[in-house]
Amino acid sequence: MARLFGTTGDRLNGGDIFDAPTMPFFAAAWFKQKIDQSTGVVMGRLQPGQEGWKFASHQWNSTHDIGLTIGPTPATDDVSSLAVALDTWFFGGVIATTTNYHYFRYDLTTFSTDDNSVTAATPGSNSQSFAIGATRGNSDGEEDDAEIAWVMFAENFSPTDDQIKEFAHYPMAFQREASLAADDHGLWPIIGASPEPDWSGKGRNMTVVGTPAVVAGPPIASQFRPVTYSFPTAAAAAGNHGFKFGQRMGV
């Protein structure tokens, strides 16, 4: 499942979370950009033209390049070289440090990255709310025209590219790794519920604002990683598999 944020005012409001997040932070989601527009915001907490941050699926240009905005006043827009084709699902995001933005884009076949050096950029605190599908949660502003699913955010978290690819295929892998390594995190699968649930275990459900339509989600078969069990050949031939029927097997 996913939601289409296609009308002014469409967004998910998360309230007072991820204000001036600790860097490095990780922001990612599955998204499908629907139209050509000046800006398409996947998630953010940005006061207009001032403090905060936002991750965009389409950052201020006609080639649909993903980008990041971070400010104290005035906020600075950064644009990657990673373009996204319209009406196509991508898993995209960024790892932001104070000196570098590591962008990534993945369609389950080709994994592309782009690194932009920056000068001591840190997100400032503000009175807005965290939002999905828009710049901020508590007022209209720069809504996306995109379908969005499996939204991930984590503070003080810098996964490897191999881990990021695993998150795209099996989003619950993000929950496992962020729970162990991040200072704070959130995971919103976007399942068409109201409110939209937070699967990080933090209980930060997102309030649905406007009328974002429920649509089919990205092309991933399951949010759970398959597990294969191996048994010694001799034991398997003897019918001794090391467990009894009805016994629960832990992963």
C-alpha positions in Angstrom: 0.0 0.0 0.0 0.9 3.7 -0.4 -0.7 7.1 -0.4 -0.9 9.6 -3.1 -0.2 13.2 -1.9 -1.6 15.1 -4.8 -3.8 17.9 -3.4 -2.9 21.1 -1.5 -3.1 20.2 2.2 -2.5 16.5 1.8 0.1 15.3 4.4 0.7 13.1 7.4 1.3 15.1 10.6 3.7 13.5 13.1 3.7 16.3 15.7 6.8 17.4 17.7 9.4 14.8 16.6 12.8 15.0 14.8 13.3 18.7 15.6 17.0 19.6 14.9 17.9 15.9 14.5 21.3 14.7 15.5 23.6 14.2 12.5 24.4 12.1 10.7 20.7 11.4 10.0 19.2 9.0 7.5 16.0 9.7 5.5 14.6 7.4 2.9 11.3 6.2 1.4 9.8 4.4 -1.6 8.2 7.1 -3.8 6.7 7.5 -7.3 6.8 11.1 -8.6 3.6 11.9 -10.5 4.0 15.3 -12.1 6.7 17.8 -13.0 6.7 20.6 -10.4 9.0 22.9 -8.6 9.4 20.8 -5.4 8.1 17.5 -4.2 8.7 16.9 -0.5 8.8 13.3 0.9 9.3 14.3 4.5 10.4 17.2 6.6 10.2 19.7 9.4 11.0 23.0 7.8 9.8 26.5 8.8 9.2 28.5 5.7 12.6 29.8 4.4 14.1 29.3 7.9 15.2 26.6 10.3 14.7 22.9 9.9 15.1 20.3 7.1 13.3 18.5 4.3 14.1 15.6 1.9 12.6 16.1 -1.6 11.9 13.7 -4.4 12.1 16.6 -6.8 14.3 19.5 -5.7 13.8 22.8 -7.6 14.6 21.7 -11.1 13.1 20.2 -14.3 15.1 17.0 -14.2 13.4 15.6 -11.0 16.6 15.3 -9.0 16.3 14.3 -5.4 17.7 16.8 -2.8 17.9 18.0 0.7 17.2 21.4 2.4 18.8 22.2 5.7 18.8 25.6 7.5 19.3 27.8 10.0 18.0 31.0 8.5 18.1 31.0 5.5 17.6 27.4 4.6 19.9 26.1 1.8 18.7 23.9 -1.0 21.1 21.1 -2.1 20.4 19.2 -5.3 21.9 15.8 -6.3 22.6 14.5 -9.7 20.1 11.6 -9.2 17.1 12.1 -11.4 13.9 10.1 -11.0 11.6 9.3 -13.9 8.0 10.3 -13.6 5.5 7.5 -12.7 8.2 5.1 -11.7 8.9 3.6 -8.2 12.3 4.4 -6.6 13.7 3.8 -3.2 15.6 7.0 -2.5 17.1 9.0 0.3 20.1 10.6 1.9 22.6 10.3 4.7 23.3 13.8 5.9 26.4 14.8 7.8 27.6 18.3 8.6 30.1 18.2 5.7 28.6 15.7 3.1 25.2 14.5 1.8 25.3 10.9 0.5 22.3 10.5 -1.8 21.1 7.2 -3.1 18.5 6.0 -5.6 17.5 2.3 -6.2 15.0 0.6 -8.5 15.8 -2.9 -7.2 18.2 -3.3 -10.2 20.5 -0.3 -10.4 21.8 1.3 -7.2 23.2 4.9 -7.8 24.8 7.3 -5.4 25.9 10.9 -5.4 28.0 12.8 -2.7 27.8 16.5 -2.3 30.2 18.4 0.0 28.6 21.0 2.2 29.8 23.6 4.6 28.9 23.0 8.3 25.1 22.6 7.7 23.1 21.7 10.7 19.2 21.8 11.0 17.9 24.4 13.3 15.1 24.0 15.8 11.6 25.3 14.9 7.9 25.2 16.0 6.6 23.2 13.1 5.6 19.5 13.0 7.2 16.6 11.3 5.4 15.7 8.1 5.3 13.0 5.4 4.2 14.2 2.0 4.8 17.9 2.8 7.3 20.3 4.2 5.6 20.5 7.6 2.7 18.9 9.4 0.8 21.8 11.0 0.3 24.1 8.0 0.1 23.8 4.2 3.4 24.0 2.4 5.2 22.4 -0.6 3.1 19.2 -0.8 4.4 16.4 -2.9 2.7 15.1 -6.0 3.9 11.6 -5.4 2.9 8.2 -4.1 4.8 7.4 -1.0 5.4 4.3 1.1 7.8 2.8 3.7 9.1 6.1 5.1 12.2 5.8 7.3 14.1 8.3 9.4 16.8 7.9 12.0 19.1 10.2 14.0 22.8 9.4 14.4 22.6 6.6 11.9 24.8 6.0 8.9 24.1 2.6 7.2 26.3 1.2 4.5 25.1 1.0 0.8 24.6 -2.7 1.2 22.4 -2.1 4.2 20.4 0.5 2.3 19.7 -2.0 -0.5 18.5 -4.5 2.1 16.2 -1.8 3.5 14.7 -1.3 0.1 13.9 -5.0 -0.4 13.0 -5.7 3.3 12.0 -2.5 5.1 11.8 -4.2 8.4 15.5 -4.7 8.2 15.7 -0.9 8.8 13.8 -1.4 12.1 16.3 -4.1 13.2 19.4 -2.0 12.4 18.1 1.3 13.6 16.9 -0.2 16.9 20.4 -1.3 17.6 22.4 1.7 16.3 20.4 4.9 16.0 19.7 7.5 18.7 16.1 7.8 17.6 14.1 6.6 14.6 10.7 6.1 13.0 9.2 3.7 10.4 5.9 4.3 8.7 4.8 1.6 6.1 1.8 3.6 4.9 -1.0 1.0 4.9 -4.1 3.2 4.4 -5.0 3.4 8.0 -6.1 6.5 10.0 -3.9 7.3 11.8 -1.0 5.7 9.9 0.9 3.5 12.3 4.5 3.8 13.3 6.2 0.4 13.2 9.4 1.5 15.1 7.8 0.6 18.4 7.8 4.3 19.5 4.1 4.8 19.0 4.4 7.9 16.9 1.4 7.4 14.6 0.8 9.9 11.9 -2.4 12.0 11.7 -3.9 12.0 8.1 -4.6 15.5 6.9 -6.5 16.3 3.7 -7.4 13.5 1.4 -4.3 11.5 0.4 -5.7 8.6 -1.6 -4.7 5.0 -0.8 -3.0 3.4 -3.8 -1.0 0.3 -4.7 2.5 0.2 -3.2 6.0 -0.3 -4.5 7.2 -3.6 -6.2 8.5 -5.4 -3.2 7.1 -8.8 -2.4 7.3 -8.8 1.4 8.6 -6.6 4.3 10.1 -9.7 5.9 13.5 -11.2 5.0 13.3 -14.9 4.1 15.2 -17.2 6.4 16.7 -20.5 5.2 17.4 -23.4 7.6 20.2 -25.9 6.9 20.5 -29.3 8.5 23.4 -31.8 8.4 23.0 -34.3 5.6 23.2 -37.4 7.8 20.6 -36.0 10.3 18.3 -35.0 7.5 18.5 -38.4 5.9 17.6 -40.0 9.3 14.7 -37.7 9.7 16.2 -35.9 12.7 15.7 -32.2 11.9 16.4 -30.9 15.4 12.8 -29.8 16.1 9.5 -31.3 17.0 6.2 -30.5 15.3 4.5 -27.6 17.1 7.8 -26.3 18.3 8.3 -22.6 17.6 11.6 -21.8 15.8 13.3 -18.5 16.7 14.9 -16.3 14.1 
